[in-house]
């Protein structure tokens, strides 16, 4: 049960519906947004949430659902249930496109593992899209949604005859118009017009009797009369009759296709229900991303734990204003089922209450909610709200009477699966009496096991909550130094209203405040004072505890880093010793070999002095090498030992940050000094991986491979082979500078191309130009059309003698990117305009 009837209005849930509908692609989804409601069936809500979670996971993976055509054709399908009725061309085209989308959605879902997306697979399990229907529609409709000429032999014949007659009319009309110009009946620049679907000639009204035919229309001024020449009246009549026959044939074809579809209507309507569900689920996923929502862990019990929940509408408003929303963290357990929130006015009490109501209501409507990971959501059968003023003249209800009526309904309905939301509990009447009644009602609701959030300023309710099991006090935090609310809920202690502090900040005179304190009595003043001091001290010690925790966390991080570095140094030392041992063994073997070789030389030369001296000298040089290697090894071990000792010393006692940086070692002054920048590196051979440029050229490249005296160099996207003698080696900074300049040039060129595409017009008028000028204009225009990716252009050259038209068409025949060209339709200019289709 949701109470009252205006529940959604009070929590502004209608705005949630509107935002959700913005993400729908069709009326199919919007209908479901309107029908969305609170559910008390746990499995149903769980299914809704898991469906949305699976779509969210797909979008996070970058695999969007196919959403090409979400078109609602249910009314058209229901229409053809009646025998003899048929789908119009547009309705049939919409059916074909939307069936293609449904088929793509089914393939998309079936391509995913059932274990990963069980809810979507279950949703699509019974949906059927028959290929025969799509094939039947494709057989009669083209890609533009119009009936094909070959949809039936009769339709092909009728359209062919109409086309032949229209061409005949065009030729005769041109002949009649030419003769009328020669006779002076029409102006020289007059062309054929269309009135009521029939070709007519604009004639000066004074000459209308000189041109035999039927008058179809007259200009607003009466100076021009539109005449259909008598010679073509009969032909136009034949065309009209053929058009009627064509329409009858189209109706027959559409009726035949509709009759083919009729047996599958139920399956098709079910498929569109599936399409609507997908639209709705996708809209929920998109809205969830917008409010930073998630699908939390849901339990079929009333207890819950919310971590940093946010009011979704307030979050969107603050996000647009680049402001932060203070989140709400709250926990309901059997020992603390009702939270009594107190605190200053405008401190956020009502926002907390509305956040709890709106988030829980959204969840049980199947929407993801804006909470942080780790939150656990409860499940309720009733949500009862008392928010705002419901006084009514018609029902003789005052403000307090309306609150009492709500309390009566709450006591009747409340149970262990009820969530109560009561704002300003007990207000509206004399405080002592109102507080007493509120305390009694609260005691009854607590004994009935209800859960809830209640806001109040009454001191007796705060005392009652602190002494009663199941109730817990909560306070909206307030900065006593700056006298401003912090909009943060703290559960566990009551809050002060800070009435005197706020009044003093506003500027109420001190003598009035003093008189108020005297009237209130010392006991109440001292109670409120001690309450404020407790709040202040608690905030102080919480800040201290938070500071100590931060320092401990930092020290743990430093200690962990030192231990890791020490472990790495020990590992490096072991590796160095192992390496030294292996090198020593190798050197020993080599020393033995050198000694044996020296003895052999002495023996072979029979102690010849010069040979002996050289052999001893070589042996002494080898000893010196051994000594240097040993010294290097000793120095490396000493360096590692010093570093390990330093790390151990740091680990024992934390040093100031400056000392730590000094102990870790600073860069030598020479390293910090700016290096001299070089553009071209001289006296250095070009190697693979070097940055180079061609002599006398600006473009920079990278050497990919060197083969003899040639190098393969990549200049941007172009890879070419260049002689090494033509390359200049560049520094890294110079190479980056060249790349930036090239990027700037490319960006400028791309901007000019975009501007050109925006300003390009496909129509070209070359009337009145000489042949050479016209061809130049046509050539330039076609080049621009190719660059702008235009599919079709129109060249208006006029009719005249036909010479200009012939020259332009001969030129078009020579262009490889021109696919075809033809006259414009007679209704729009005929032979005076050439339509060019581009590849």
C-alpha positions in Angstrom: 0.0 0.0 0.0 1.1 3.5 -0.9 -0.4 6.3 1.2 -1.6 9.0 0.5 -2.9 9.0 -3.1 -0.8 12.1 -3.8 2.4 10.2 -2.8 4.1 10.6 -6.1 3.2 14.2 -6.3 4.6 15.0 -2.9 7.9 13.3 -3.7 8.0 14.7 -7.2 8.1 11.2 -8.8 6.4 12.6 -11.8 9.6 14.4 -12.7 11.4 11.0 -12.6 8.8 9.6 -15.1 9.4 12.6 -17.4 13.2 12.2 -17.3 12.8 8.4 -17.9 10.5 9.0 -20.9 13.1 11.3 -22.5 15.3 8.2 -23.0 12.6 6.1 -24.6 12.8 5.7 -28.4 9.1 5.1 -29.1 5.5 5.2 -27.6 6.1 1.5 -26.8 8.5 2.4 -24.1 6.7 5.6 -23.0 3.6 3.5 -22.3 5.5 1.4 -19.9 7.0 4.5 -18.2 3.5 5.7 -17.6 2.3 2.3 -16.3 5.3 1.8 -14.0 4.3 1.4 -10.4 5.2 0.3 -6.9 5.4 -3.5 -6.6 5.2 -5.6 -3.4 6.3 -8.8 -5.2 9.9 -9.4 -4.4 10.7 -11.7 -7.4 9.1 -9.3 -9.8 11.1 -6.3 -8.6 14.3 -8.5 -8.6 13.6 -9.5 -12.2 13.1 -5.8 -13.3 16.4 -4.8 -11.6 18.4 -7.7 -13.0 17.1 -6.9 -16.5 18.3 -3.4 -16.2 21.6 -4.5 -14.7 22.3 -6.7 -17.7 21.7 -3.9 -20.1 23.9 -1.6 -18.0 26.6 -4.3 -18.2 26.3 -4.4 -22.0 26.7 -0.7 -22.3 29.7 -0.7 -20.0 31.3 -3.3 -22.3 30.6 -1.0 -25.3 28.1 -3.4 -26.9 25.0 -1.3 -27.4 21.7 -2.9 -28.2 20.5 -2.5 -31.9 18.1 0.4 -31.7 17.6 1.4 -35.4 13.9 1.4 -35.7 11.6 1.4 -32.6 8.3 1.9 -34.4 4.9 1.2 -32.9 2.7 -0.5 -35.6 0.3 -2.2 -33.2 -2.7 -0.1 -34.3 -2.0 -0.9 -37.9 -1.7 -4.6 -37.2 -4.9 -4.6 -35.1 -6.7 -2.9 -38.1 -6.1 -5.8 -40.5 -7.8 -8.2 -38.1 -10.9 -7.3 -40.1 -11.0 -9.2 -43.4 -10.6 -6.9 -46.4 -8.7 -4.1 -44.6 -5.0 -3.7 -45.5 -1.8 -2.0 -44.5 -0.8 1.1 -46.4 2.6 1.4 -48.0 4.0 3.5 -45.1 2.5 1.1 -42.5 4.0 -1.9 -44.3 7.4 -0.1 -44.5 7.3 0.7 -40.8 6.4 -3.0 -40.1 9.3 -4.2 -42.2 11.9 -1.9 -40.5 10.7 -2.5 -37.0 10.6 -6.3 -37.6 14.2 -6.0 -38.7 15.1 -4.3 -35.5 13.3 -7.0 -33.4 15.2 -9.7 -35.4 18.5 -7.9 -34.8 17.7 -7.7 -31.0 17.0 -11.4 -30.8 20.3 -12.2 -32.6 22.2 -9.8 -30.4 20.8 -11.4 -27.2 21.2 -15.0 -28.5 24.9 -14.2 -29.3 25.6 -13.7 -25.6 26.0 -16.5 -23.0 22.9 -17.5 -21.2 24.8 -17.7 -17.9 25.9 -14.0 -18.2 22.5 -12.6 -19.4 19.8 -14.9 -18.1 17.0 -12.3 -17.7 17.4 -11.0 -21.3 17.4 -14.5 -22.7 14.2 -15.3 -20.7 12.6 -12.1 -22.1 13.4 -13.0 -25.7 12.7 -16.8 -25.3 9.1 -16.8 -26.7 9.5 -14.0 -29.3 9.0 -15.1 -32.9 9.9 -13.2 -36.0 9.0 -15.2 -39.1 11.4 -14.7 -42.0 8.5 -15.4 -44.5 6.8 -12.1 -43.5 10.0 -10.1 -44.0 10.6 -11.8 -47.4 7.0 -11.2 -48.5 7.3 -7.4 -47.7 10.8 -7.2 -49.3 9.3 -8.8 -52.5 6.9 -5.8 -53.0 8.6 -2.8 -51.3 11.9 -1.1 -52.3 14.4 0.4 -49.8 12.5 3.7 -49.9 9.3 2.1 -48.8 7.5 2.4 -52.1 5.9 -0.4 -54.1 8.3 -1.9 -56.6 7.4 -1.8 -60.3 7.8 -5.6 -60.5 5.5 -6.2 -57.5 3.2 -7.7 -60.0 3.2 -8.0 -63.9 0.1 -5.8 -64.1 1.6 -3.0 -62.0 4.7 -3.1 -64.2 2.6 -2.8 -67.3 0.5 0.1 -66.0 3.5 2.1 -64.8 5.3 1.4 -68.1 2.3 2.7 -70.1 2.0 5.8 -67.8 5.7 6.6 -68.4 5.3 6.2 -72.2 2.3 8.5 -72.2 4.0 11.1 -70.0 7.0 11.2 -72.3 4.6 11.6 -75.2 2.8 14.5 -73.4 6.2 16.0 -72.6 7.2 16.0 -76.3 3.9 17.3 -77.5 3.8 20.0 -74.9 7.3 21.2 -75.8 6.2 21.3 -79.5 3.0 23.3 -78.7 4.9 25.6 -76.4 7.5 26.3 -79.1 4.8 27.1 -81.6 3.0 29.3 -79.1 6.2 31.3 -78.5 6.6 31.7 -82.3 3.0 32.9 -82.5 3.7 35.3 -79.7 1.0 33.8 -77.5 3.4 33.3 -74.5 6.4 35.0 -73.2 9.9 33.7 -74.3 10.9 32.6 -70.8 7.6 30.7 -70.0 7.9 27.0 -69.2 5.4 24.2 -68.7 3.5 24.2 -65.3 1.5 21.6 -63.4 -2.1 22.3 -62.2 -4.2 19.5 -60.6 -1.7 16.9 -61.7 -2.0 18.0 -65.4 0.6 19.7 -67.6 -0.5 23.2 -68.7 0.9 26.2 -70.5 0.8 29.7 -68.9 -0.8 32.0 -71.6 -1.4 35.7 -71.4 -5.1 36.1 -70.6 -5.6 38.3 -73.7 -4.5 35.4 -75.9 -6.3 32.5 -74.1 -8.8 32.1 -76.9 -6.0 31.7 -79.5 -4.8 28.5 -77.9 -7.4 25.7 -78.0 -7.7 23.7 -74.8 -9.2 23.5 -71.3 -8.6 26.3 -68.8 -7.5 24.8 -65.5 -6.5 27.9 -63.5 -5.8 31.6 -63.5 -3.2 33.7 -61.7 -4.1 35.9 -58.7 -3.9 39.0 -60.9 -5.8 37.5 -63.8 -3.0 38.3 -66.3 -2.1 34.6 -66.8 -4.3 31.7 -67.7 -3.2 28.1 -67.4 -4.4 26.1 -70.4 -4.2 22.4 -71.1 -3.9 22.1 -74.9 -6.7 20.2 -76.6 -4.2 17.9 -78.4 -3.1 16.4 -75.1 -6.4 16.3 -73.2 -7.2 12.8 -74.3 -3.7 11.6 -73.5 -3.9 13.1 -70.0 -7.2 11.4 -69.6 -5.6 8.1 -70.5 -2.9 8.8 -68.0 -5.5 9.6 -65.3 -7.3 6.3 -66.0 -4.1 4.4 -65.9 -3.3 6.0 -62.5 -6.6 4.9 -61.2 -5.9 1.4 -62.4 -2.5 1.5 -60.8 -4.0 2.5 -57.5 -6.4 -0.4 -57.7 -3.5 -2.8 -58.4 -1.6 -1.4 -55.5 -4.6 -1.9 -53.2 -4.9 -5.5 -54.5 -1.2 -6.2 -53.8 -1.3 -4.6 -50.3 -4.5 -6.6 -49.5 -2.8 -9.8 -50.6 0.3 -9.1 -48.4 -2.0 -8.1 -45.5 -3.9 -11.4 -45.9 -0.6 -13.2 -45.7 0.4 -11.4 -42.5 -3.1 -11.9 -40.8 -2.5 -15.5 -39.4 0.7 -14.2 -37.6 -0.9 -11.2 -35.9 -0.8 -12.6 -32.3 2.9 -13.5 -32.6 3.7 -10.1 -34.1 1.8 -8.2 -31.4 3.8 -10.2 -28.8 7.0 -9.3 -30.6 6.1 -5.6 -30.2 5.4 -6.1 -26.5 9.0 -7.4 -26.4 10.2 -4.3 -28.3 8.5 -2.1 -25.8 10.1 -3.9 -22.9 13.5 -3.5 -24.4 12.9 0.2 -25.0 11.8 0.6 -21.4 14.7 -1.4 -19.9 17.2 0.6 -22.1 15.6 3.9 -20.9 16.0 2.8 -17.3 19.7 1.9 -17.9 20.3 5.3 -19.6 18.6 7.2 -16.8 20.6 5.2 -14.2 23.8 6.3 -15.8 22.6 9.9 -15.7 21.9 9.9 -12.0 25.0 7.7 -11.2 22.6 4.9 -10.1 23.3 1.2 -9.6 21.5 -2.0 -8.9 22.2 -2.7 -5.3 22.0 -5.9 -3.3 18.3 -6.5 -2.5 17.0 -8.6 0.4 13.4 -9.7 1.1 13.4 -8.1 4.5 12.8 -4.6 5.9 16.4 -4.1 7.3 18.7 -2.1 5.0 22.0 -0.3 5.0 22.5 2.7 2.6 25.9 4.0 1.8 26.0 7.6 0.4 22.5 7.7 -1.0 21.6 10.8 -3.0 18.3 12.4 -3.9 18.2 11.8 -7.7 16.5 15.1 -8.7 18.7 17.2 -6.3 21.8 15.4 -7.7 20.9 16.4 -11.3 20.2 19.9 -10.3 23.5 20.3 -8.4 25.3 18.6 -11.2 24.0 21.2 -13.7 25.2 23.9 -11.3 28.5 22.1 -10.7 27.8 21.7 -7.0 28.2 18.7 -4.7 25.3 16.8 -3.0 25.9 15.8 0.6 25.0 12.0 0.5 22.9 10.2 3.1 24.2 7.1 4.9 21.6 5.4 7.1 21.1 1.9 8.5 17.8 0.2 9.7 18.1 -2.8 12.0 15.5 -4.5 14.3 17.1 -2.6 17.2 17.0 0.8 15.4 13.9 0.7 13.2 12.8 4.3 13.5 15.2 7.2 13.2 14.0 10.5 14.8 15.8 13.3 13.1 16.1 16.7 14.8 18.2 19.8 14.1 18.0 23.3 12.8 15.4 24.6 10.3 16.6 24.5 6.7 19.2 21.9 7.9 18.2 19.2 5.5 15.8 17.1 7.7 13.0 17.1 5.1 15.4 16.3 2.3 16.7 13.3 4.2 13.1 12.1 4.6 12.2 12.6 1.0 15.5 10.9 -0.1 14.5 7.8 1.9 11.0 7.7 0.4 12.0 8.4 -3.2 14.9 6.0 -3.3 12.9 3.2 -1.8 9.9 3.9 -4.1 12.2 4.0 -7.1 13.7 0.7 -6.2 10.3 -1.1 -5.9 9.3 0.4 -9.2 12.3 -1.5 -10.7 14.7 1.5 -11.1 18.4 1.5 -10.2 19.0 3.9 -7.3 21.8 6.4 -6.6 23.6 4.6 -3.8 27.3 3.6 -3.4 28.6 0.1 -3.9 28.1 -2.1 -0.8 24.6 -0.8 0.0 22.0 -3.3 0.9 18.3 -2.5 0.2 15.3 -3.6 2.1 11.8 -4.5 0.8 8.5 -3.1 2.1 4.8 -3.8 1.6 3.6 -0.3 2.7 5.1 3.1 2.4 3.1 5.7 4.4 3.9 9.4 4.0 2.9 12.5 6.0 4.5 15.4 4.3 3.2 19.0 3.9 -0.2 20.4 4.6 -3.4 18.6 3.6 -6.0 21.0 5.0 -9.3 20.9 3.2 -12.2 23.2 3.3 -14.5 20.6 1.6 -13.7 18.0 4.3 -13.6 20.5 7.2 -9.9 19.5 7.8 -7.5 21.9 9.5 -3.7 21.4 9.2 -3.6 19.5 12.5 -6.7 17.5 11.7 -5.2 16.3 8.5 -2.1 15.2 10.4 -4.2 13.3 12.9 -6.1 11.6 10.1 -2.8 10.4 8.6 -1.7 9.1 12.1 -5.0 7.2 12.4 -4.3 5.5 9.0 -0.7 4.9 9.9 -1.7 3.1 13.2 -4.2 0.9 11.3 -1.8 -0.1 8.5 1.6 -0.2 10.2 3.4 -3.6 10.6 6.9 -5.0 10.4 6.9 -4.4 6.6 5.9 -0.8 6.7 8.1 2.3 6.0 6.8 5.4 7.8 7.9 8.9 6.6 6.6 11.7 8.9 7.7 15.3 8.6 7.4 17.7 11.5 5.8 15.1 13.8 3.2 16.6 16.2 3.1 20.1 14.9 0.0 22.1 14.2 -1.4 22.5 17.7 -0.4 23.5 21.2 3.1 22.1 21.7 2.6 20.4 25.0 -0.6 18.6 23.9 0.7 17.9 20.4 4.0 16.5 21.8 2.1 14.2 24.1 -0.2 12.8 21.4 2.8 12.4 19.1 4.7 10.5 21.8 1.8 8.1 22.3 1.4 7.6 18.5 5.1 7.0 18.2 5.0 4.4 21.0 2.2 2.6 19.3 3.9 2.5 15.9 7.1 1.3 17.5 5.2 -1.6 19.2 3.8 -2.6 15.8 7.3 -3.1 14.6 7.2 -0.4 11.8 10.3 1.2 10.3 10.5 4.8 9.5 12.1 8.3 9.4 10.5 11.0 11.4 11.6 14.6 11.7 10.7 16.8 14.7 11.7 19.7 17.0 9.9 18.3 20.1 12.2 17.7 23.1 9.9 15.2 24.7 10.2 13.0 21.5 14.0 13.2 21.6 13.9 12.0 25.3 11.5 9.2 24.4 13.7 8.0 21.5 16.8 7.9 23.7 15.0 5.7 26.3 13.0 3.3 24.0 14.3 0.2 22.2 13.7 0.3 18.5 14.0 4.1 18.3 17.2 6.0 17.7 17.9 9.8 17.6 19.5 11.4 14.7 20.7 15.0 14.1 21.5 17.2 11.2 25.0 18.6 11.8 25.4 22.3 12.2 28.6 24.5 12.1 28.4 26.5 15.4 31.3 28.8 14.4 29.9 29.9 11.0 26.3 29.3 12.0 25.4 27.3 8.9 23.9 23.8 8.3 26.2 21.0 7.0 23.3 18.9 5.6 24.8 15.8 7.0 22.9 13.2 9.1 24.5 11.9 12.3 22.7 8.9 13.9 23.0 8.3 17.6 22.3 11.6 19.3 19.6 14.3 19.1 20.2 17.6 17.6 19.6 21.1 18.7 17.3 23.5 16.8 19.9 26.3 17.3 17.0 28.7 17.4 18.8 31.4 19.4 21.9 31.2 17.3 20.0 31.5 14.0 17.9 34.3 15.4 21.1 36.1 16.5 22.6 35.6 13.0 19.6 37.0 11.3 19.9 40.1 13.6 17.1 39.8 16.1 17.8 42.3 19.0 19.7 40.9 22.0 17.1 42.2 24.5 14.4 40.2 22.8 16.6 37.1 22.9 17.4 37.7 26.6 13.7 38.0 27.3 12.9 34.8 25.4 15.6 32.9 27.5 14.1 34.2 30.7 10.6 33.2 29.7 11.8 29.7 28.6 13.5 28.9 31.9 17.0 27.9 32.9 16.4 24.2 32.7 15.4 24.2 29.1 18.2 26.6 28.2 20.8 24.5 30.0 19.5 21.4 28.3 19.8 22.9 24.9 23.2 24.4 25.8 24.6 21.1 27.0 23.2 19.4 23.8 25.1 21.9 21.7 28.3 21.4 23.7 28.0 17.6 23.3 27.5 18.0 19.6 30.5 20.4 19.4 32.8 18.1 21.5 31.7 15.1 19.5 32.6 16.8 16.2 35.9 17.8 17.6 36.9 14.3 18.8 35.6 12.8 15.5 37.9 15.2 13.6 40.8 14.2 15.8 40.1 10.5 15.4 39.9 11.0 11.6 43.2 12.9 11.6 44.9 10.1 13.6 43.5 7.5 11.2 44.8 9.5 8.2 48.2 9.7 9.8 48.3 6.0 10.6 47.2 5.1 7.1 50.0 7.3 5.6 52.6 5.8 8.0 51.5 2.3 7.0 51.8 3.2 3.4 55.4 4.6 3.9 56.4 1.6 5.9 55.0 -0.8 3.3 56.9 1.1 0.6 60.2 1.0 2.5 59.7 -2.8 3.1 59.1 -3.3 -0.6 62.2 -1.3 -1.5 64.3 -3.1 1.1 63.1 -6.4 -0.3 64.0 -5.3 -3.9 67.5 -4.2 -2.7 68.1 -7.6 -1.0 67.0 -9.3 -4.2 69.3 -7.1 -6.3 72.2 -7.9 -3.8 71.6 -11.6 -4.2 71.5 -11.3 -7.9 74.7 -9.2 -7.9 76.5 -11.7 -5.7 75.4 -14.6 -7.9 76.6 -12.7 -11.0 79.9 -11.9 -9.3 80.4 -15.5 -8.3 79.8 -16.7 -11.9 82.1 -14.0 -13.3 84.8 -14.9 -10.7 84.6 -18.6 -11.8 84.9 -17.5 -15.4 87.8 -15.2 -14.6 89.6 -18.0 -12.7 89.3 -20.4 -15.5 90.6 -17.7 -17.9 93.5 -16.9 -15.4 94.6 -20.5 -15.4 94.5 -20.5 -19.1 96.6 -17.4 -19.3 99.2 -18.7 -16.9 99.4 -22.0 -18.8 99.8 -20.1 -22.1 102.5 -17.9 -20.6 104.4 -21.0 -19.4 104.0 -22.6 -22.8 105.4 -19.5 -24.6 108.4 -19.4 -22.3 109.1 -23.1 -22.8 108.7 -22.9 -26.6 111.0 -19.9 -26.8 113.5 -21.5 -24.5 113.5 -18.6 -22.1 114.3 -16.0 -24.8 114.4 -12.7 -22.9 112.2 -10.5 -25.3 109.5 -13.2 -25.7 109.5 -13.9 -22.0 109.2 -10.2 -21.2 106.2 -9.8 -23.5 104.5 -12.8 -22.1 104.9 -11.5 -18.5 103.7 -8.1 -19.5 100.5 -9.7 -21.0 100.0 -11.7 -17.8 100.4 -8.5 -15.6 97.8 -6.7 -17.8 95.4 -9.5 -17.2 96.0 -9.3 -13.4 95.2 -5.6 -13.5 91.9 -6.3 -15.3 91.0 -8.8 -12.6 91.8 -6.2 -9.9 89.6 -3.6 -11.6 86.7 -6.0 -11.9 87.0 -6.9 -8.2 87.1 -3.3 -7.2 84.0 -2.5 -9.3 82.1 -5.5 -7.7 83.2 -4.3 -4.2 82.0 -0.8 -4.9 78.6 -2.0 -6.2 78.1 -4.1 -3.1 79.1 -1.2 -0.8 76.6 1.0 -2.6 73.8 -1.5 -2.1 74.7 -1.9 1.6 74.6 1.8 2.1 71.2 2.1 0.5 69.8 -0.8 2.6 71.1 0.7 5.8 69.5 4.1 4.9 66.2 2.4 4.2 66.3 0.5 7.5 67.1 3.8 9.3 64.1 5.5 7.6 61.8 2.6 8.5 62.8 2.9 12.2 62.1 6.6 12.6 59.8 8.7 10.3 61.6 11.8 9.0 60.3 15.1 7.8 59.3 15.0 4.1 62.2 17.3 3.1 64.8 15.0 4.8 63.2 11.9 3.2 63.6 13.5 -0.2 67.2 14.4 0.6 67.9 10.9 1.9 66.5 9.3 -1.3 68.9 11.4 -3.3 68.4 14.5 -5.4 69.3 14.9 -9.0 72.7 16.4 -9.6 72.8 20.0 -10.6 74.0 19.1 -14.0 71.0 16.9 -14.5 68.6 19.6 -13.5 70.2 22.2 -15.8 68.4 22.8 -19.1 69.9 20.9 -21.9 71.0 22.6 -25.1 68.4 22.1 -27.7 69.6 20.9 -31.1 67.4 20.8 -34.3 69.8 18.9 -36.6 72.2 16.4 -35.1 75.5 16.5 -37.0 78.4 14.1 -37.3 76.2 11.2 -36.4 75.3 8.2 -38.6 71.6 7.7 -39.3 70.3 4.5 -37.6 67.0 2.6 -37.4 64.5 4.5 -35.1 66.1 7.9 -35.7 64.1 11.0 -36.6 65.1 12.6 -39.9 64.0 14.9 -42.7 64.9 15.3 -46.3 67.4 17.9 -47.1 65.6 21.1 -48.1 62.2 19.7 -46.9 60.2 20.5 -43.8 58.3 17.3 -43.2 59.8 15.0 -40.6 59.8 11.2 -40.5 61.1 8.1 -38.7 63.7 5.6 -40.1 62.0 2.2 -40.2 64.8 0.1 -41.8 68.3 0.6 -43.4 69.4 -1.4 -46.4 72.9 -0.6 -47.6 72.9 3.1 -48.7 69.1 3.4 -48.6 66.7 3.8 -45.8 63.0 3.1 -45.5 61.4 6.2 -43.9 57.8 6.8 -42.6 56.6 10.3 -43.3 53.2 10.3 -41.6 51.1 7.6 -43.4 53.6 7.4 -46.3 56.5 5.0 -46.3 59.2 5.5 -48.9 62.8 4.5 -49.7 65.4 7.4 -49.6 69.2 7.5 -50.0 70.9 8.0 -46.7 72.9 10.9 -48.1 69.7 12.9 -48.5 68.7 12.6 -44.9 69.3 15.0 -42.0 69.1 13.6 -38.5 66.7 15.4 -36.1 66.5 15.7 -32.4 63.3 14.4 -30.6 62.2 17.9 -29.8 62.5 19.1 -33.4 60.6 16.0 -34.6 57.7 16.8 -32.1 57.7 20.4 -33.3 57.4 19.4 -36.9 54.5 17.0 -36.0 52.7 19.7 -34.2 53.0 22.0 -37.2 51.7 19.3 -39.6 48.8 18.6 -37.2 47.9 22.3 -37.2 48.0 22.4 -41.1 45.8 19.2 -41.2 43.3 20.7 -38.7 43.1 23.9 -40.8 42.5 21.9 -44.0 39.9 19.7 -42.2 38.1 22.9 -41.0 38.1 24.3 -44.5 36.6 21.0 -45.8 33.9 21.1 -43.1 33.0 24.7 -44.0 32.9 23.8 -47.7 30.5 20.9 -47.0 28.2 23.1 -45.0 28.0 25.8 -47.7 27.9 23.5 -50.7 24.7 23.7 -52.8 24.1 20.8 -55.3 22.3 23.0 -57.9 24.2 24.9 -60.5 22.8 27.5 -62.9 24.8 28.1 -66.1 22.2 29.8 -68.2 23.4 32.8 -70.2 27.1 31.7 -70.0 29.3 31.0 -73.0 30.1 27.3 -73.6 33.7 27.6 -72.3 32.6 29.5 -69.2 29.8 27.0 -68.6 32.1 24.0 -68.9 34.6 25.6 -66.5 31.8 26.2 -63.9 30.5 22.6 -64.4 33.9 21.2 -63.9 34.6 23.2 -60.8 31.2 22.4 -59.3 31.6 18.6 -59.9 35.0 18.7 -58.2 33.5 20.4 -55.2 30.6 17.8 -55.2 33.1 14.9 -55.1 35.0 16.5 -52.3 31.8 17.1 -50.3 30.5 13.6 -50.9 27.4 14.8 -52.8 25.3 11.9 -54.3 23.5 14.0 -56.9 23.8 17.5 -58.5 21.5 19.4 -60.8 22.7 21.5 -63.7 20.3 24.1 -65.0 21.3 25.0 -68.5 17.9 25.8 -70.1 16.5 24.4 -73.3 17.2 26.9 -76.1 18.8 25.3 -79.1 20.1 22.4 -77.0 23.8 23.1 -77.9 24.9 23.9 -74.3 23.0 20.8 -73.0 24.8 18.6 -75.6 28.3 20.0 -74.7 27.7 19.5 -71.0 26.6 15.9 -71.5 29.6 15.1 -73.8 31.8 16.4 -71.0 30.0 14.3 -68.4 30.6 11.2 -70.4 34.3 11.7 -69.9 34.2 11.8 -66.1 34.8 8.5 -64.3 33.0 9.6 -61.1 29.7 10.3 -62.9 27.5 7.2 -62.7 24.6 8.4 -64.8 22.8 11.6 -66.0 19.4 12.2 -67.3 16.7 14.9 -67.8 14.8 16.2 -64.9 11.1 15.1 -64.7 8.9 17.1 -67.0 7.0 18.6 -64.0 10.2 20.1 -62.7 11.9 21.4 -65.8 12.4 18.4 -68.2 15.2 18.8 -70.7 16.2 22.2 -69.3 17.8 20.5 -66.3 20.3 17.6 -66.2 20.4 15.4 -63.1 23.9 14.0 -62.4 24.3 10.9 -60.1 27.7 10.6 -58.6 29.6 7.5 -57.7 
